Structure formats: structure tokens, C-alpha cells
Amino acid sequence: MDVWVWPILGGFLGLVAGSFLATLVLRWPEGRPLSGRSRCDGCGVQLEARDLVPLLSWAAFRGRCRHCGAPIPALHPALEGAAAAVGVLAFLVQPGPTGLAGALFGWILLALMALDLGHLWLPDRLTLPLLGLGLLFGAGGPADRLLGAAVGGGGFLAIALLYRALRGRDGLGLGDAKLMAAIGSWLSVAMLAPLLLLSALAGLAYAAVRARRTGLGAADPVPFGACLALAAFPLWLAGQASAAG
């Protein structure tokens, strides 16, 4: 297959994945089923194929249901576009199966980031499969992946337990430790320091913007799992580009 075909395939797969991710992020926290035919949340009408084309349907109908005019959450085009970008970038740096594995990494991270931002929730049903996939397809050999998971997850777990012992309350959730273990399995131990630096900067930026907009202060929780997810995929891309070059 020509090299240029892979990014196009990645973008198409990303659009499909992003449409599913948006449905998952909107329905799962509310306990709504993920299967079955899609319906408008406003009027309940069953949606047709022309209502469900990623990005295009949202743009064509100006972000509203064509039946009742109810607004369609902007999360749909945001996740569809982000997932398409993840697919394109993953296949650009690694055409073939490795690129597909990297795209899966990025897509699951997108879902976790959205869930953590919206609900401070990092479900095991996403973090643990991400860890399993990382142990199979992450950077380096099996020993490198295990070491990355152990150092990343174990370090975060130790910090969380120490903070709880000293302060009497949670500072880092166990979900953050599980996500860190999963990311560590995908990257390498050498990437963990840059990951923490980028995540900390993202967390500071988030807290500053939130304080400016809402007045919430430092005592209010920051979705650090979302910051980890945001930093992890670019580092995977950098590592793969370096290995390919």
C-alpha cells in the first residue's frame, strides 16, 4: 500500500472512532446504553444515516437536530476531529500495524481525557485495557513495557498513599495511578519525566484558566488524568518518529 494511503485511512478510521467516543462520553456517565439506534436527545426521533456523518452532519445542520432544532453537543465534532487527527498522525509516523496500535492508544486517551474533564472519572474499563494493549504493543520489548508500567503506576500509587497518610485526604486518585501505569507501558521509563513535566504544565494552565473564568481556586480538584492523557500521545509520536528516523 502506498505510504500516503495510510494517513487517509487513519483519518477515516478516526472519524468513525470519534463518533463512537462522543456517544460513549455523553451516555456512559448517565448510565444510558451505548448500543441501539441513535436518537435525538431533544425529541427522541430516530436518526438517519445523513444525520450521523461525522463532522459533515454537524456542519450541514449548523449543530442542531434537523427535526426539532435542539442543539447537538459540541463534543461530537470536537472528538470526531480530534480522533481523525490522532489517526492521521499515528499513521504518518508509523504506517501499518504499529500506526493502528498508536491510533488506538490515542483514541482511548481521548475518551479518558473527556471523561476526566467532565466527570473526574477514569474508569477501569478503559485504563486496564489500555494497560493490556501497552504491554503488547508499547515501546521496546516486554521487559521495557513492564518496567514503564511498574515505575509509572507504582510511583503514582506511592505518592497517592503518602499524600493520604500525611494530609488525611486524597490528592491523587487511584485512577490516575492506573492511567500512569498504562501510559508507562506504552512509552518508556525515559519518557516518564517529560510526561510529568508536560502534564504539570497542562495542569497549571488548566487551573489558571479555570480560576480566571470561574473563580475556583487551588483547593478545587484538577483533572490530572486528562493532563496525562493530553501529554502522552505527542510523546508517543515523538518516540516513534525518532525510532523511524
C-alpha positions in Angstrom: 0.0 0.0 0.0 1.3 3.5 -0.9 2.6 5.4 2.1 0.1 8.3 1.5 -2.9 6.0 1.8 -2.2 5.2 5.4 -2.8 8.7 6.8 -6.1 8.9 4.8 -7.1 5.6 6.2 -6.2 6.7 9.7 -8.3 9.9 9.3 -11.3 7.9 8.1 -11.0 5.4 11.0 -10.5 8.3 13.4 -13.8 9.9 12.3 -15.7 6.7 12.9 -13.9 6.2 16.2 -14.6 9.8 17.3 -18.3 9.4 16.6 -18.4 6.4 18.9 -16.2 8.1 21.5 -18.6 11.1 21.7 -21.5 8.7 22.2 -19.6 6.9 24.9 -18.6 10.0 26.7 -22.1 11.5 26.7 -24.1 8.4 27.5 -21.9 6.3 29.8 -21.7 8.6 32.8 -25.5 8.8 32.7 -26.0 5.1 32.6 -27.6 5.1 29.2 -27.0 2.2 26.8 -24.3 2.5 24.2 -25.9 0.2 21.7 -29.0 0.6 19.6 -30.1 3.1 17.0 -29.1 6.7 17.6 -31.8 9.1 18.6 -32.0 12.9 19.2 -31.7 13.7 22.9 -34.2 16.5 22.4 -37.1 15.0 20.5 -36.3 11.3 20.6 -36.6 10.8 16.9 -34.5 8.0 15.3 -31.7 9.5 13.4 -30.9 8.5 9.8 -27.6 8.0 8.1 -27.5 11.6 6.8 -27.7 12.8 10.5 -24.7 10.8 11.5 -21.9 11.6 9.1 -19.0 12.6 11.3 -18.3 16.4 11.2 -20.3 16.9 8.0 -23.8 16.4 9.5 -23.0 18.7 12.4 -21.8 21.4 10.0 -24.6 20.9 7.5 -27.3 21.2 10.1 -25.5 24.0 12.0 -25.0 22.0 15.1 -28.8 21.3 15.6 -31.2 18.4 15.1 -32.8 18.9 11.7 -36.2 17.6 13.2 -36.6 19.7 16.4 -33.7 22.2 16.3 -32.3 21.1 19.6 -28.5 21.8 19.8 -26.2 18.9 19.3 -23.4 18.9 21.9 -20.2 20.4 20.5 -18.4 17.4 22.0 -19.4 15.4 18.9 -17.4 17.4 16.3 -14.6 18.1 18.8 -14.0 14.4 19.4 -14.5 13.4 15.8 -12.0 16.0 14.6 -9.5 15.1 17.4 -9.8 11.4 16.7 -9.3 12.0 13.0 -6.1 14.0 13.7 -4.9 11.2 16.0 -5.4 8.6 13.2 -3.7 10.7 10.6 -0.7 11.5 12.9 -0.3 7.9 14.1 -0.2 6.5 10.5 2.1 9.3 9.3 4.8 8.3 11.8 4.2 4.6 11.6 2.3 3.3 8.6 0.8 -0.2 9.2 0.0 -2.2 12.3 2.2 -0.1 14.6 0.3 3.0 13.5 -3.0 1.3 14.2 -1.8 0.4 17.7 -0.8 4.0 18.3 -4.1 5.3 17.0 -5.9 3.0 19.5 -3.7 4.5 22.2 -4.6 8.0 21.2 -8.4 7.3 20.9 -8.6 5.7 24.3 -6.7 8.6 25.7 -9.2 11.0 24.1 -12.1 9.2 25.8 -10.3 9.2 29.2 -9.5 12.9 28.8 -13.1 13.8 28.1 -14.4 11.7 31.0 -11.9 13.2 33.4 -12.6 16.7 32.3 -16.3 16.3 32.5 -16.8 13.9 35.5 -13.4 13.4 37.2 -13.7 9.8 36.2 -11.1 7.4 34.8 -12.9 4.1 34.5 -11.1 0.8 34.9 -12.9 -0.5 31.8 -10.7 1.9 29.8 -7.5 2.2 31.8 -7.0 -1.5 32.3 -7.4 -2.4 28.6 -5.1 0.4 27.7 -2.5 -1.1 30.0 -3.0 -4.5 28.4 -2.6 -3.1 24.9 0.5 -1.2 26.1 2.1 -4.4 27.4 1.5 -6.0 24.0 2.3 -3.0 21.6 4.1 -0.4 23.6 7.7 0.9 23.0 10.6 -1.5 23.4 10.4 -5.1 24.5 8.2 -6.8 27.0 10.6 -6.1 29.9 10.7 -2.3 28.9 6.9 -2.2 28.9 6.6 -3.9 32.3 9.2 -1.6 33.8 7.5 1.5 32.4 4.1 0.4 33.9 5.7 -0.5 37.2 7.7 2.7 37.6 4.9 4.9 36.4 2.0 3.3 38.2 4.0 2.4 41.3 5.4 5.9 41.6 1.9 7.5 41.4 0.5 4.9 43.8 3.2 5.7 46.4 2.6 9.4 46.1 -1.2 8.9 46.5 -0.7 6.8 49.6 1.8 9.1 51.1 -0.4 12.2 50.5 -3.3 10.4 52.1 -1.3 9.5 55.1 0.1 13.0 55.6 -3.0 15.1 54.8 -5.8 12.7 55.6 -7.5 13.1 52.2 -6.9 12.0 48.7 -4.6 14.1 46.5 -4.2 11.7 43.5 -6.9 9.2 42.7 -6.1 5.5 42.1 -7.5 6.1 38.6 -4.5 8.4 38.0 -2.1 5.7 39.1 -3.7 3.1 36.8 -3.6 5.5 33.9 0.0 6.3 34.6 0.8 2.6 34.6 -1.0 2.2 31.3 0.9 5.2 29.7 4.2 3.9 31.1 3.7 0.6 29.3 3.2 2.5 26.0 6.1 4.8 26.4 9.4 4.1 28.1 10.9 4.9 31.5 13.0 7.6 29.9 9.7 9.3 28.7 8.1 9.4 32.2 10.0 12.6 33.3 8.9 14.6 30.1 5.4 13.2 30.6 5.2 14.5 34.2 6.7 17.9 33.1 4.2 18.4 30.3 1.3 17.1 32.4 2.2 19.5 35.2 2.4 22.5 32.8 -1.0 21.5 31.4 -2.5 21.2 34.9 -1.2 24.7 35.8 -2.6 26.1 32.6 -5.9 24.5 33.3 -6.1 25.8 36.8 -5.2 29.3 35.7 -7.8 29.4 33.0 -10.4 27.9 35.3 -9.6 30.5 38.1 -10.0 33.3 35.6 -13.3 32.1 34.3 -15.0 30.7 37.4 -13.1 31.9 40.4 -12.3 28.4 41.6 -9.0 28.2 43.4 -6.2 25.8 44.0 -8.1 23.7 46.5 -10.5 22.6 43.8 -9.5 19.3 42.1 -7.7 19.4 38.8 -8.4 16.5 36.4 -4.7 15.4 36.3 -5.6 12.3 34.4 -6.7 14.5 31.5 -3.4 16.3 31.6 -1.6 12.9 31.5 -3.7 11.9 28.5 -3.0 15.2 26.7 0.7 14.8 27.1 1.1 11.1 26.4 0.1 10.9 22.7 2.5 13.6 21.5 5.3 11.8 23.4 4.4 8.5 21.7 4.5 10.3 18.3 7.9 11.8 19.2 9.3 8.4 20.2 8.0 6.7 17.1 9.3 9.4 14.8 12.7 9.2 16.5 12.8 5.4 16.1 11.7 5.6 12.4 14.3 8.3 11.7 
